[in-house]
């Protein structure tokens, strides 16, 4: 547990608040855009993971999306019901269930990607190309640092 007796770095907390606020604001705008096609952000994330592949296991999808297997199963259920995804048993290991896009799933991906990209471009219009590159570089650095840490890093290290 992070001890409140340690010196609080308000600049670090402000960064977290700004990242979280930015994510939430962007998420809501993207959610609004996707709702026009009766899709959710998590459904688009799954379609996006499957689009460049010949299929992925449900466990691999969960790992890539940082969600539980149960969450992926529910999303795949809805995408399969709507005809975007097909579920099949892995040929080498029948215990593994793979998901792949149907022609309809590939079609929605091709149709929605330009709208999705335009939506994100509108949300980032206030940044120059160089600022976008720098923001991307810094966020990637934070992501890589967090992924290298032990799960209990908040408990064992003092903030910098």
C-alpha positions as CSV (number, residue, x, y, z in Angstrom):
1,X,0.0,0.0,0.0
2,X,1.2,3.5,-0.8
3,X,1.8,5.3,2.5
4,X,0.3,8.8,2.7
5,X,3.1,9.7,5.2
6,X,5.5,9.7,2.3
7,X,6.1,13.0,0.6
8,X,3.4,13.5,-2.0
9,X,4.5,14.6,-5.4
10,X,1.6,16.7,-6.6
11,X,3.1,17.1,-10.1
12,X,3.1,13.3,-10.5
13,X,-0.5,13.2,-9.3
14,X,-1.5,16.0,-11.7
15,X,0.0,14.0,-14.6
16,X,-2.1,11.0,-13.6
17,X,-5.2,13.1,-13.3
18,X,-4.6,14.6,-16.8
19,X,-3.9,11.3,-18.4
20,X,-7.1,9.8,-16.8
21,X,-9.2,12.8,-17.8
22,X,-7.8,12.8,-21.4
23,X,-8.6,9.1,-21.7
24,X,-12.1,9.5,-20.3
25,X,-12.9,12.5,-22.6
26,X,-11.5,10.7,-25.7
27,X,-13.3,7.5,-24.8
28,X,-16.6,9.2,-24.5
29,X,-16.2,10.9,-27.9
30,X,-15.1,7.6,-29.6
31,X,-18.0,5.8,-27.9
32,X,-20.5,8.3,-29.3
33,X,-19.0,7.9,-32.8
34,X,-19.2,4.1,-32.6
35,X,-22.7,4.0,-31.3
36,X,-23.8,5.2,-34.7
37,X,-22.8,1.8,-36.0
38,X,-24.2,-0.1,-32.9
39,X,-20.6,-0.9,-31.8
40,X,-18.9,-0.4,-28.4
41,X,-15.3,0.6,-27.9
42,X,-14.4,-2.9,-26.5
43,X,-16.1,-4.5,-29.5
44,X,-14.0,-2.3,-31.9
45,X,-10.9,-3.2,-29.9
46,X,-11.6,-6.9,-30.5
47,X,-12.3,-6.4,-34.2
48,X,-9.1,-4.3,-34.4
49,X,-7.1,-7.1,-32.9
50,X,-8.6,-9.7,-35.2
51,X,-8.4,-7.6,-38.4
52,X,-4.7,-8.1,-39.2
53,X,-4.8,-11.8,-38.0
54,X,-6.1,-15.1,-39.3
55,X,-7.7,-15.5,-35.8
56,X,-6.6,-15.3,-32.2
57,X,-7.4,-17.4,-29.1
58,X,-9.8,-15.9,-26.6
59,X,-6.9,-15.9,-24.1
60,X,-4.6,-14.0,-26.4
61,X,-7.4,-11.4,-27.0
62,X,-7.8,-11.0,-23.2
63,X,-4.0,-10.6,-22.8
64,X,-3.8,-8.0,-25.6
65,X,-6.8,-6.0,-24.3
66,X,-5.8,-6.3,-20.6
67,X,-9.2,-7.8,-19.6
68,X,-10.5,-11.1,-18.2
69,X,-11.3,-14.1,-20.2
70,X,-14.9,-13.8,-19.1
71,X,-15.1,-10.2,-20.4
72,X,-13.8,-11.4,-23.8
73,X,-16.2,-14.3,-23.9
74,X,-19.2,-11.9,-23.5
75,X,-17.9,-9.5,-26.1
76,X,-17.3,-12.4,-28.6
77,X,-20.8,-13.7,-27.8
78,X,-22.3,-10.4,-29.0
79,X,-20.0,-10.0,-32.0
80,X,-20.8,-13.6,-33.0
81,X,-24.5,-13.0,-32.6
82,X,-24.2,-9.9,-34.8
83,X,-22.3,-11.8,-37.5
84,X,-18.9,-10.1,-37.1
85,X,-16.9,-12.9,-35.5
86,X,-16.8,-16.7,-35.9
87,X,-15.6,-18.9,-33.0
88,X,-13.8,-22.1,-33.8
89,X,-11.8,-24.8,-32.0
90,X,-8.0,-24.7,-32.5
91,X,-7.0,-27.5,-34.8
92,X,-3.9,-28.4,-32.8
93,X,-5.4,-28.1,-29.3
94,X,-9.2,-28.5,-29.2
95,X,-9.3,-27.0,-25.7
96,X,-8.4,-23.6,-27.2
97,X,-11.1,-21.5,-28.8
98,X,-10.1,-19.1,-31.5
99,X,-12.0,-16.1,-32.9
100,X,-11.7,-14.7,-36.4
101,X,-13.5,-12.0,-38.4
102,X,-16.3,-13.0,-40.7
103,X,-16.6,-11.2,-44.1
104,X,-19.1,-8.9,-42.4
105,X,-16.6,-8.3,-39.6
106,X,-13.9,-7.4,-42.1
107,X,-16.4,-5.1,-43.9
108,X,-17.3,-3.2,-40.7
109,X,-13.6,-2.8,-39.9
110,X,-12.9,-1.3,-43.4
111,X,-15.9,0.9,-43.1
112,X,-15.4,2.2,-39.6
113,X,-11.7,2.7,-39.6
114,X,-11.7,6.0,-41.6
115,X,-14.4,7.4,-39.2
116,X,-12.4,6.2,-36.1
117,X,-9.2,7.7,-37.4
118,X,-11.0,11.0,-38.3
119,X,-12.6,11.1,-34.8
120,X,-9.2,10.7,-33.1
121,X,-7.6,13.3,-35.5
122,X,-10.4,15.8,-34.4
123,X,-9.6,15.1,-30.8
124,X,-5.9,15.7,-31.3
125,X,-6.3,18.7,-33.6
126,X,-4.8,21.0,-30.9
127,X,-1.4,19.3,-31.1
128,X,1.2,19.8,-33.8
129,X,2.8,16.7,-35.5
130,X,5.9,17.1,-33.3
131,X,3.8,17.4,-30.1
132,X,1.9,14.2,-31.1
133,X,5.2,12.4,-31.6
134,X,6.6,13.6,-28.3
135,X,3.4,12.7,-26.4
136,X,3.4,9.3,-28.0
137,X,7.1,8.8,-27.1
138,X,6.5,9.8,-23.5
139,X,3.4,7.7,-23.0
140,X,5.3,4.7,-24.5
141,X,8.1,5.3,-22.0
142,X,5.7,5.2,-19.1
143,X,4.0,2.1,-20.4
144,X,7.3,0.3,-20.8
145,X,8.4,1.3,-17.3
146,X,5.1,0.1,-15.7
147,X,5.2,-3.2,-17.5
148,X,8.8,-3.9,-16.2
149,X,7.7,-3.3,-12.6
150,X,6.7,-5.9,-10.0
151,X,3.0,-6.0,-9.2
152,X,3.7,-4.5,-5.7
153,X,5.7,-1.5,-7.0
154,X,3.4,1.0,-5.3
155,X,4.1,-0.5,-1.9
156,X,7.9,-0.9,-2.2
157,X,9.2,2.3,-3.8
158,X,9.1,5.9,-2.7
159,X,7.8,8.3,-5.2
160,X,10.3,10.3,-7.1
